[in-house]
């Protein structure tokens, strides 16, 4: 029954989060092939924005949603949500229908595009990604599509912060390959000025082992003077998804 919405899922950042997938299909649609991705490898890179799921189809599912506890409605799913050309339209129609705040989780790969920043600005909460402190590090960890580079991502993030009036979180996925860059990443965060820094490590099953609690505590020490939350510190709500199978396909194993 549920093709485009999934969850709710227990998010350590957003509580009980109902997901909306504007890319719904069997194949992952993404501009990155992150080493730690819990939904598998990117079979073919996508960098051009298209309409994959009409906003009307999402609304029909939301209208049929049973009574359930939701803290946020979150645009995420099986790939990079800003690749959906109708992201802004979808945010507007969801806001007209539902009372919950709206979040978007993005890998930041299209943040240099003005239209993407404008559409993201319609959300109440935007979580952006910055895993690498250099071109080499981004290539190693995120494996971006050709034409997507560190400088464009970083400059786009700074511009978005200047334009955006909502809550901005900057998430960093720490693994062995970038844990020694924690100091450099903290310096970059200070220049972006997010409302909070989310320090993560891959606790869901994937091809990369997570950092230990002690290693993450050491990483946190570099982000002095910033509001920092980490995956090890967060509480997880008890949440039952509408369809466990559809949720698993988009999010990986629910912990």
N, C-alpha and C positions, 0 to 999 in steps of 0.2 A: 504493500500500500504506500509506503513512504519512499519515494524516489529521490527527493531533493532535500528533505530535512532529516536529521539524525540526532541521536541522543535522547534525552539530555545526558551529558557526560560530566563526570566530576573533574572540574578544572581547578588546578591549584592556584590559578590566577583569577578565575571568574566565578567560582562556586559551581552552581548547577547551570551548565551551558547547553542551550539548544543550538545545534549546528545547522547552518544552511550551506549547501554545496551547489554553487552555480556552475560547476564543471561536471556534474554527475554523468559518469560513464564508467566503463570498465577500466579504461586506460588512465593512468596518472597524467595529468596535464600540468606541466611545470616548466619553469625557466632555470631551475636548479636540479642537481642530482646529488643532494647532500649525503655524505657518507653515513650519517646517523638516521636517515629517514626510516620511520617505522612502517611505512606503507609500500616500501620497495623501491626499486630502481626506476629512474625516468627512462622510458623506452625511446621517446623522441622528444626533443626540446621544442617548446612553443614559446615564442616571444611576441607574436602579434595578438592583439586583443580581438576576441570574437564573442558573439552571443551563443552560448551553449544551452542554456536553460531559460525559457521566457519567465519573466517576473510573475506573470499571471499563474503559471503552474505552481510556483512557490506559494503564492497567496492561497490557492485552492487547498494545498496541504495544511497550511497554517490554520485555515478556517475549520478543518476537520480535526485539529489537534485536541485530544482529550485534556481535561483539567490536570495540570501537572505543575510542580514547583520549578520555576525558571528564574534564575538571577540575571542572565544575559542571553540575548540572541546573537549568535556569533557566526560571521561569514568566514568559513574555513573549508575544510574538506579534502578531497582527493587531488591536491595540487595547489597552485598559487591563485587565490581568489581575485587578484587584480587583473588576471588575464581575461576575466569575464567583462565584456565591454558594457554590460548593463548593470554593473555593480552599484553605481550611483542610483539608478532607477529602482533597483531592488531595495536598497536601503530606505528610500523614500516611501515605497508602498508598504514595506514592513512597519515602518514607524507610524503610518496612518492606521494600521490595523491593530498593533500590539502596544502595550504600555511599557514593556521591559526595555532597558537600555540596550544599545546595539554596539557590538564590538566587531572588529576585523583583525584577523591575524595574517600578516603579510611577511614574505621573505625579503622585502625591500628592493627587489630586482628592478622594478619599474618606477621607483620613486623619483627618478629624474624626469618623468613625464608629467607635465602640468595637469593634464586631465585626470590622471590617476590621483595626484595629490588632492585635487578638488573633490573627487568622489569620496576619497577616504575621509575628508574633512566633514562629511555628513554624519559620520559615526560618532558615538559618545566616547568610545575607547578604541584606540588603535595600538596594537602591539607589533612593533617592527623588529627585524632581525639584523644583527651585525655580529657575525662569528669570527671575522678575520680583521686583523689590524693592517693588512697590506694586500696588494694584488696577489702575491704568492700564496698567502694564507687563505684567501677567499677561494682561489683556484683549488687548493688542496682539500679544503673542507666542504665547500658548497658546490664545486664543479659547475659553474654557471654556463649558460648557453653562450656561444660566440657573440661578442658585442656587448656583453654585460661585464662591467669591471668595478673594482673597488672605489675608484674616485667618483664615478657617477652615482654609486649607491650612497657614499658618504655625503657628497654635496647635496643630493636629493633629500637625505634625512635632515640635514641642517635647514634646508629651505622649508621642508614640511613643518619642522618645529616652529619656524618663524611665522608660518601661515595658520597653524592649527590651534584652535582654542579649546579642544577637548583634552581628555586624559591620554597622554602618550607614554607608553612603556617601551623600553628597549630591552629585548631579550638576547642573551648570549648563551649559546650552547657550548659549554666547556667540555673538551675531551683532551686526550693526551696531546694532540697536535697543536692546540692553542693555549694550553694552561700556562705556559711560560710567557705568553703575551698578555697576561692579565693586566699588567701595569700600563701597557700601550693602549689596550682596549678601554681602560678606565680613563685615560687622557682623552680618547676620542669621545667617550660618553659625556665627559665634562663639556666638550665643545658642542655636542648636540643638545644637551640640557633636557633630557626626558624627565617626566614626573616620577618615574621609578625605573630602576634597573632590575631585570629579572635574570637571575643567575641559574641556569639550567644545566643538567647533564642527562644523558639518555637513559632513563629508568625503564622505559618500555622496551620490549624486545626489538633488537636491530643488530646490525653487524659491527657495532662499536661498543666497547665496554665503558660504563660510566666511571666518573671520578668518584672517589670515596667521600664520605662526609667530611673527613679531615682535610682533604685536598680542596673541597669547595669552600670550607671555612677559611683556608689560606687565601684563596682567590678573592673572597669577600673583603679581605683586609685592604685590598688595593682601591676599593671604591668608597673611601672615607668621604664624608660630607654629602653623600647621595642617599636617597631612599632606596634601599636594596631589599629584595625578597629573593629567597632561594627555594628550589624545589624540595630540599631536605627540611626546610623550616615550615613549609606550608601544611595546612590541614586539608584533608580531602573529604568532601561530602559523600554521604551514602546516596547514590543516584541509580535509578533503574531506567535504562534506555527503552524507547518505544520498540526498537528492533535491534537486538544485540548483533545480529549478523551484518546489517547495513552499517551500523556504527563501527564495527570491527574493521570493515573494508576501508573506511575513511580515516580512522584514527589509530588503528593498531590496537593492541591488547589494552583493555581498560584496567588500570591498577587502582 
